[in-house]
Amino acid sequence: MDTESFVLPVLGVVEETADACSVQLGVTPEVEAHFTYRPGQFLTLAVPSEETGLAARCYSLSSSPVDGGPLTVTVKRTVDGYASNWICDNLKAGDSIRVLPPSGIFSPADLDHDLLLFAGGSGVTPIISIARTALARGKGKIVVFYANRDESSVIFANEWARLSAEHPDRLVVVHWLESVQGLPSQDQLKSFASHFASYDSFCCGPAPFMKSVSLALRELEFPRERRHQEKFVSLGGNPFGDVAELQKAEATLADADDHEDDDAPALAGPVRLEVELDGSTYEYDDWSGRETILEFLESKGLDAPFSCREGNCSACACMVLEGEVKMAHNEVLDEMDLADGIRLGCQSTPLTEKLRITYNG
Ligand SMILES: Cc1cc2nc3c(=O)[nH]c(=O)nc-3n(C[C@H](O)[C@H](O)[C@H](O)COP(=O)(O)OP(=O)(O)OC[C@H]3O[C@@H](n4cnc5c(N)ncnc54)[C@H](O)[C@@H]3O)c2cc1C
């Protein structure tokens, strides 16, 4: 994945609802190669700030990579939030904004598979990208459960109606309005999902909604590889800085930590790592174990996913299949994720002499 940032022109800003807007970005032929993306991925925007220089925030792409439309992110105002309000209040056609290329793993491996998509509020952004792309390129059925506070907060209402009318045999969209039905309970979500137990599920929305969906799907015994979640959190740091300098600083810190950490058993020799990434398997037996998984894979020239490098986003999430790691910092994975073996590659160092991990699925 790319570490370089790019300044892209703003082609237009579309008001979607009273508190959400879509920002369309231009990609010139010179930078096009950096902006190919999979549905469900996000961009990281550098929002100017007089206070801190910039505030880095991730925004999922609502556009589809296959329909020829402009690269588009959709931003919903967060009450008292800095970046989301700045974007909705200030950005306009003719401006430009610095972004990091697409990133993230919240994307179907197989667009032909039947998809069960759960969205709450602004969580619809990656969901509509996945739906648009699967309708254009896949063959499966798509069921969308979209929860909102009330009718006026439904983002892409017309687009969902248009897609449903165009694909009556493949797409069903169920709108759930809190103003009418109350918050969807775990039992209601479970009852809904029970009709689609063989589908691949993707869920994005407020934390309580995602928790209810996740518990419902677990009760229905959806296997881990068919349960995908994207969490919306704000980055604390600045991934736009000099990445080489950052890595050097992190390596120094990692060395210092090594001496101070009494909990971690010292590893006698180099660590053996087997990693599945982008459909290939790589094996190494010369990992000192001092660098994080991400740093080690980068040193081997692999394009391991990452964004914030701080444990604040889940772009670098991988699953530990064998062995154990410790994470220096984790703001996004909850107990259930950890129980499933998910870890953040940018924060994980090995505790065992053999480690097997996967970024697939
Ligand atoms: C993978 C991913 C995808 C996402 N996709 C979307 C999406 O598609 N749509 C969407 O709407 N959201 C999305 N989000 C959430 C988004 O990144 C932000 O978290 C959200 O917009 C809230 O950011 P905010 O700055 O408005 O609010 P907050 O982060 O709550 O803003 C308050 C913070 O800003 C700081 N602050 C206040 N004033 C200033 C200032 N002048 N300069 C600098 N900092 C200041 C404060 O210290 C405080 O920490 C996504 C998040 C992730 C991780």
The ligand as an SDF file (V2000), in Angstrom:
LIG
                    3D

 53 58  0  0  0  0  0  0  0  0999 V2000
  -12.0450    3.4040    8.4900 C   0  0  0  0  0  0  0  0  0  0  0  0
  -12.9190    4.5970    8.8080 C   0  0  0  0  0  0  0  0  0  0  0  0
  -13.8570    5.0110    7.8900 C   0  0  0  0  0  0  0  0  0  0  0  0
  -14.6960    6.1140    8.1790 C   0  0  0  0  0  0  0  0  0  0  0  0
  -15.6150    6.4900    7.2550 N   0  0  0  0  0  0  0  0  0  0  0  0
  -16.4510    7.5230    7.5130 C   0  0  0  0  0  0  0  0  0  0  0  0
  -17.4430    7.9170    6.5560 C   0  0  0  0  0  0  0  0  0  0  0  0
  -17.5520    7.3520    5.4900 O   0  0  0  0  0  0  0  0  0  0  0  0
  -18.2440    8.9630    6.8850 N   0  0  0  0  0  0  0  0  0  0  0  0
  -18.1630    9.6330    8.0790 C   0  0  0  0  0  0  0  0  0  0  0  0
  -18.9190   10.5810    8.2890 O   0  0  0  0  0  0  0  0  0  0  0  0
  -17.2360    9.2570    9.0150 N   0  0  0  0  0  0  0  0  0  0  0  0
  -16.3710    8.2310    8.7490 C   0  0  0  0  0  0  0  0  0  0  0  0
  -15.4200    7.8710    9.6800 N   0  0  0  0  0  0  0  0  0  0  0  0
  -15.3030    8.6420   10.9270 C   0  0  0  0  0  0  0  0  0  0  0  0
  -14.4110    9.8940   10.6960 C   0  0  0  0  0  0  0  0  0  0  0  0
  -13.0740    9.5000   10.4280 O   0  0  0  0  0  0  0  0  0  0  0  0
  -14.3710   10.8110   11.9150 C   0  0  0  0  0  0  0  0  0  0  0  0
  -14.0940   10.0300   13.0560 O   0  0  0  0  0  0  0  0  0  0  0  0
  -15.6590   11.5730   12.1140 C   0  0  0  0  0  0  0  0  0  0  0  0
  -15.9530   12.3810   10.9760 O   0  0  0  0  0  0  0  0  0  0  0  0
  -15.5660   12.4880   13.3450 C   0  0  0  0  0  0  0  0  0  0  0  0
  -14.4860   13.3550   13.1840 O   0  0  0  0  0  0  0  0  0  0  0  0
  -14.5590   14.8690   13.7060 P   0  0  0  0  0  0  0  0  0  0  0  0
  -13.2140   15.4530   13.6090 O   0  0  0  0  0  0  0  0  0  0  0  0
  -15.6800   15.5970   13.0530 O   0  0  0  0  0  0  0  0  0  0  0  0
  -15.0330   14.6400   15.1970 O   0  0  0  0  0  0  0  0  0  0  0  0
  -14.0820   14.3870   16.4730 P   0  0  0  0  0  0  0  0  0  0  0  0
  -12.9580   13.4850   16.1550 O   0  0  0  0  0  0  0  0  0  0  0  0
  -14.9790   14.0160   17.5890 O   0  0  0  0  0  0  0  0  0  0  0  0
  -13.5900   15.8690   16.6390 O   0  0  0  0  0  0  0  0  0  0  0  0
  -13.2100   16.3180   17.8550 C   0  0  0  0  0  0  0  0  0  0  0  0
  -11.6950   16.1900   17.9370 C   0  0  0  0  0  0  0  0  0  0  0  0
  -11.1080   17.1910   17.1340 O   0  0  0  0  0  0  0  0  0  0  0  0
  -10.1270   17.8660   17.8760 C   0  0  0  0  0  0  0  0  0  0  0  0
  -10.1820   19.2720   17.4630 N   0  0  0  0  0  0  0  0  0  0  0  0
  -11.0570   20.2010   17.8300 C   0  0  0  0  0  0  0  0  0  0  0  0
  -10.7720   21.3780   17.2160 N   0  0  0  0  0  0  0  0  0  0  0  0
   -9.6830   21.1630   16.4560 C   0  0  0  0  0  0  0  0  0  0  0  0
   -8.8990   21.9510   15.5890 C   0  0  0  0  0  0  0  0  0  0  0  0
   -9.1560   23.2710   15.3720 N   0  0  0  0  0  0  0  0  0  0  0  0
   -7.8410   21.3650   14.9530 N   0  0  0  0  0  0  0  0  0  0  0  0
   -7.5470   20.0630   15.1530 C   0  0  0  0  0  0  0  0  0  0  0  0
   -8.2400   19.2650   15.9690 N   0  0  0  0  0  0  0  0  0  0  0  0
   -9.2960   19.8040   16.6030 C   0  0  0  0  0  0  0  0  0  0  0  0
  -10.5270   17.7180   19.3270 C   0  0  0  0  0  0  0  0  0  0  0  0
   -9.3720   17.6950   20.1240 O   0  0  0  0  0  0  0  0  0  0  0  0
  -11.2120   16.3840   19.3370 C   0  0  0  0  0  0  0  0  0  0  0  0
  -10.2620   15.3430   19.6040 O   0  0  0  0  0  0  0  0  0  0  0  0
  -14.5730    6.7870    9.4190 C   0  0  0  0  0  0  0  0  0  0  0  0
  -13.5870    6.3660   10.3320 C   0  0  0  0  0  0  0  0  0  0  0  0
  -12.7830    5.2880   10.0370 C   0  0  0  0  0  0  0  0  0  0  0  0
  -11.7190    4.8430   11.0130 C   0  0  0  0  0  0  0  0  0  0  0  0
  1  2  1  0
  2  3  1  0
  2 52  2  0
  3  4  2  0
  4  5  1  0
  4 50  1  0
  5  6  2  0
  6  7  1  0
  6 13  1  0
  7  8  2  0
  7  9  1  0
  9 10  1  0
 10 11  2  0
 10 12  1  0
 12 13  2  0
 13 14  1  0
 14 15  1  0
 14 50  1  0
 15 16  1  0
 16 17  1  0
 16 18  1  0
 18 19  1  0
 18 20  1  0
 20 21  1  0
 20 22  1  0
 22 23  1  0
 23 24  1  0
 24 25  2  0
 24 26  1  0
 24 27  1  0
 27 28  1  0
 28 29  2  0
 28 30  1  0
 28 31  1  0
 31 32  1  0
 32 33  1  0
 33 34  1  0
 33 48  1  0
 34 35  1  0
 35 36  1  0
 35 46  1  0
 36 37  1  0
 36 45  1  0
 37 38  2  0
 38 39  1  0
 39 40  1  0
 39 45  2  0
 40 41  1  0
 40 42  2  0
 42 43  1  0
 43 44  2  0
 44 45  1  0
 46 47  1  0
 46 48  1  0
 48 49  1  0
 50 51  2  0
 51 52  1  0
 52 53  1  0
M  END
$$$$
